[in-house]
Amino acid sequence: MRTAGKIDFRGHLRIVWSGKRDRSGVWRNRKIAAQNGNCRSGGTGFRSEIGNPVEKFEPALALLDKALALHPKYARALFYKGVVLRLQNRIAEAAAVLREVVRQYPAARQGHQELGYVFYLKKDYQSARDEFEAVKAINPDDVTACYYLSIVYALLQNEREAQVNAQLYASHRDDPNYFALNLEYVQQNPNDAHELAPYHVHDK
């Protein structure tokens, strides 16, 4: 029996479990959490609390705008500008910027994921569904997409798809012991430490 709150594998999706943890319970608790407004996430992994003193949004936006003044279609700068705008709760502006990112790069999984989360915050659940389904089209095992689709489909009264995605989330989310296993390997093989970095380049 699990009665306390739990932070998921990346530490940024808050899930409230109550009662027996089974696949149908996963879906039921997603629905309860969605209805109660208890689903909190930073979308791409950034924390979403407004006013966090360690986050300096305006200097970040100023630097991103400088980059975009030189290259107005620079997708990387647009993506991060969209993230910062979303963190500032400037949701409509964030959506406009992120739409340009996925227009340029339709296969950009993180672009669709971030845009889907923006639509979720706007309570535009059909658009959120479309973006998270786009993420799954790129990576069918994307657990964040499955997580939000389980909520969004429940809000759209599609209980079947809500349950399907809840089951996928339950089966694909990372083992909580994975970090310790990775750390042990890296300690024994320091030349492979770069493999833990989310983005890195392999020598040809």
N, C-alpha and C positions, 0 to 999 in steps of 0.2 A: 504494500500500500504506500502511495506517495501522496503526502498532504502538503508539503512545502513547495514554495516557488522554485523554479529551476531555470538557470541560464543555459542556453543551448551551446552547441559546439563552438561557436565563435564568440560567445559571451555577449551578444547584442540582440538576441531575440528572447523576450521574456515569456515563458510559458507557465501557466498555472495548471498543475495537475491536481485532481482530487479523485479519490477512490481508486479502483483497480486500473492499472495501466495496460490497456489492450488496444487493439487497432481501432475498434469502434469508439473507445474512450478518447483516443487521440482526437478523432473528429468531433466528438461531442464537446470536449473542452475547448477546441478551437472555436466552435460556434459560440459557446458561452463567453469566452474571452473577447471575441469580436463584438458581441452584443453589449458587453460591459465596458468596452473601450480599453481593455487591458493589454492590447497587443502593441508593443513598443519595439521599434527597430530603427537602426540607422541606415537601413537600406543596403548600402554597400559596405557597411561595417563601421561607419562614422557614427558617433553618438549624436542623438538628436535633441538633447536637452538644450533649450534656448537659454542663452546667458551663461553658459559654462565659462568661468573666468579664464581657462586655458585656451579658449578658442578666440582667435583674433580675426573676425570675419572681414572687416573693412580693409585692413592691409592686404589680406589674401585677395580680395576682389580687385583692389587697385593693381596688384601685380598681374592678375589674370587679364584685366582690361588692357594693360600695357602690351601683353603678348598678343591679344586679339586686335589691338590697333595696328600691329605689324602684320598679322596674319588673321584676318577676320573669320576664316573658316577653319582655324586650327582646332581640330576635334578634341584633342586632349585638354586644351584650355577650356573649351566649351563644356566638356564633361565636368571638370572640377568646378567651373563657375556654377553649373547647375546644382552640384552637390552643396556648395556654399549657400546659394540662394535658398535651397530647400532647408538647410540648417537655420537660416534666418527666418524661416516660415514665409518666405516670398514664393509661394507655391506656383502661382500662375506664371511668374517669370522663369522659375526653374523648369516648368514643363515646356515652355517655348524654347529654351536653350537646349534642353535634352532631346527635343524632337529633331533639332538640326543634327545632333550627334548620330541618332539612329537613321536619319535620312542619308547621311554620308556613309555610314557603316552599318548596314542592316544586320550584319552578323556579329555586332558588338554586344556580347552577352551582358556586360556590366551596364551598358547604356540602356538596354531594355529593362534591366532589373531596377535601375535607379528611376527610370521614367515610370515603371509600373508602381513603384513605391510612392512617387509623387501623385499619381492618379489615385492611389489608395488613400492618401491623406486628403485628397480633394473629395473623397467619397464618390468618385467616378469609377464604380466597380467594374463596369463593362470594359472600359479602356484599360483598367488595371489588369483584368483578366487577359486581355489581348496581349499586353506586354509580357506578362509572366508566362503565357503560353509561347510567346516568341522565344523567351529564355529556354524553355523546355525543348523547343524545336532545335535549338543549338546544342543544348546539353540536357538530355532527358533525365539525368540523375541530379540535376541542380536542386539541392534541398531547400534553398531559400524560396525558389519559385514554387515548389510543392507546398511549402508552408503557407505562403500567401494565397495560393490557389485554393487550399483547403478552407481558408477563411472567406475569400471572395466568392467562391461558388456557394458557400452556405448563405452568404448575404444576398446572393442572387437567387436563392431558393432552389438551387440545383444540388440536392443532397447527395445524389449518386457521385457526381464529380468531386464534391467536397470530400466524400469518404475515400474515393480513389486516391486523391492527392494526399490526404492525411496518412493513408497506408504507405504511400511511396515515401513520404517524409520519415515515417517511423522506421522504414526498412533501410533507408539510405543515409540517414544522419550519422555522423562520425561517432565511433566508439570514444567515450570520454577519456580512455586511457591512451589515445593515439599520440598525444604530445609526449608523454613519458617514454613511449616506445621510440618515437623519432629522436628524442633527446639522447637516449642511450646509444642509438646507432651513430649519431653525429659525434658524440664524444669518442667513440671508437674509430670513426672514419672522418676526421676533421676536414679532409679535402672535399667532402661532399656536403659541407655545411650550407653552401649556397642553395642547395635544393630546397631548403626550408623557406627561402625568400619567395614571396608570391610572384614576383616578376624577375626573371634573370635570363641571361643569354648563354646558350650552349655553344662551345667552340665547334666549328664545322670540322 
